[in-house]
Amino acid sequence: KEWQSDAFSNLIVSVAADLNLWKINNMISLNHITALAIQSFLLKHTDNVKIKWPNDIMINDEKAVGILIESFITSKQRNSVIGFGANINQQEFEAPRATSLSLETGKNYNPRELIYEVIDAFNHFIALYHENGEKWMHNFYNQQLWKLDTNHSFFFDEKDHLGQIQSTTESGELIIKFSNEHKVFMNGQVSY
């Protein structure tokens, strides 16, 4: 997948994460912490910010952030690189359904100053994870899902299906309710 960014307009960030040092038990919790931290940072500047499973952040139903976490796991080491692109000042996009913080607020930002807000948000959610545990973090993440409990079209099996997002599983799959049937999807199996 590609992420397009105008030079010096946005936050394009890689964060080295040592899960042993950070005392994070599993990869899905790192995903939750990351998504919630970036959502929290954006909510300081604008409203209607939601997490689109599995790795995007939406503002007013348009994509503002993409997240990619790559992990390197051995018997002794658990390291990850958290990568994300956050559209801050960009005004035009080739991709459909994309937006930036500036387009949503009408303001211009200094991305170098905003990175400190992102770091503060990460530290806050890592602390919440340690205080409240991974189940609490997972539940809080589920409450922030884009299109939660809302009728929406989901594409799989080469067709569109009307359903409602219910939650995610503890291992990170998406649970969608269709009429009276629940289906569980892994990343790449459904688009919406």
N, C-alpha and C positions, 0 to 999 in steps of 0.2 A: 504494500500500500504506500501511497505517496502522501506527503504533507507539503503543501506549497505555502511559502511565506515570502512576503516582501521583505527586503533587507531592512534591519533595524526597526521593524514595526511591531514585532511580536515577541513572545517568550518561547524560545526553542531550548529546552532544558533536558539535561541528563543528570540524574542523581544516583550516585553510588550508594547502595544500601547493603549493609552487612546484617543479615537477619539475626545472626547470633548476638552481635553487639547490640542491636536494637531490641533484642528479646521478643521477636515476633515468631509465633509458632508455625504459621503456615503461609503459603503464597497467597491464598485468597484473602487473608486478612491484610496483607500488604496492598492488594488491589483495592480493598475497601477503604483503607486509610488514605491511599493516594486519591481516589475519586472524591471522597468526602472532604479532604483538605483543599483540593482545587475548587470544588463546589463552594465551600465556605469562603475561600478567598474572593471568588466572583460575587457572592452574595453581599459582600461589603460594598460593592459598587452598583449592583443592579438586582432586580427581582426576577422571579420565575426561572431559576437555574435548577436543572434536573440532571440526573445521571442516566444516560442511555446505555443500557447493557449492551456489550460487555465493557466498552472502553472509551466512551465519548461523554462529553458534557455539553448539554444543550442550554441555550438561552432563548426563551420565547420560541421553542420548537425548532431552532436552527442550531447547527453544530458550531461550537466555539472552541472546543478543546478535543484533541485526540490523545490517548494515552497508550503507550506500549511498554510493557515490563518484560525484560529478558532476564532469565535466571541461570545461574551456574551453581549446580548443587553437587557436592561430593559428600563422602562420609564425614568429613570434618568441616567443610565450608558450605555456607549457604549465602551466596552473594547474588544481588540483583542490580540491574541498571534500570531505573525508572526514567523512561523518556516521555516527555509530553510537549505538545505544541499548543500554545494558547494564543488565539487570535486577539490581539490587543488593539492596535491602531489601523489595521488593514481595512481598506474601504471597498475593494473589489475582489471577487473570488471567481475562479473558473469552475469550482465545484458547486453543484446545486445545494441549496439548503444550508448555506454557511453564513456565519455572522462573526462580528468581533465585538469586544467590549465597547469600543468607540462608536460603532454603528448603533449599538443599543442605548448608549447614554448621551451621545452627542458631544462627548468630551475627548480630549487627547491626553494620553498617559505617557509617563516615562517608564518603559519596561524594566530598566535597571533598578528603579525604586520599587517596583511591584514585586520583584523577586524576593525581597525581604518579607513581604506580606505572605507570600507562598510558603517560605521557610517557617514563619510563625504558625501558619495553619497546619503544616506537617507536624511540627512539634506538639501542637495542641491535640491533634488526633492520635499521635503516638501515645501521649499521656493519657488520653481517654481510653485507649485500648488497654493500657496497663491498669488503669483504675477499674474499668468496668468489664473487661474480658472480650473475647472474640464473638461470643453469642450476642452480646449487646451491640457490638460494632456491626455485625451482620444484620441484625434487626433494624438498626438505624439506617444502614445502607439501603435495605429494602424499602424503607419509608420514603426514600429520595428518588426512587426510580421514575424515569420519564414514562408516561402513559400507564402508570399504575392504576388498576381498577377502572380503566377507561376503554371503551370500545375503540378498537384500532385494527387496521389491516396488517396481517402478517403473511409474508411470502415464504412458502416452503412446498415441497413436492410439486413444483412448477405451477402453483396456483396461489391466489390470494385467499386468506381465510380471516374471518372476523373473530376477534377474541379479545381477552383482557389479561394483561400481565398481573399475576398474583404475587410473585416473589421470586427470589433465587434460592437454590439449594445451598447447603453448607459447603459444597464443593464447587459452586459457581455456575451451575446450569440455570437457565431461565425457565420458570414455570408459567405457562399460559393456559387460561381456561377458554375452551371453545364449547359453546352451548353448555352441555353438562359434562364435558370431558376435559381432563387436565392432561397437557402434554409437557414433556421436559425436553429442552433443547440445549445442546452444547454450542459453543462458539462456532459460527460458520454454518449452522444448520437452518437458521431462520434469519430473515431480514425484515426490517420494518422502518 
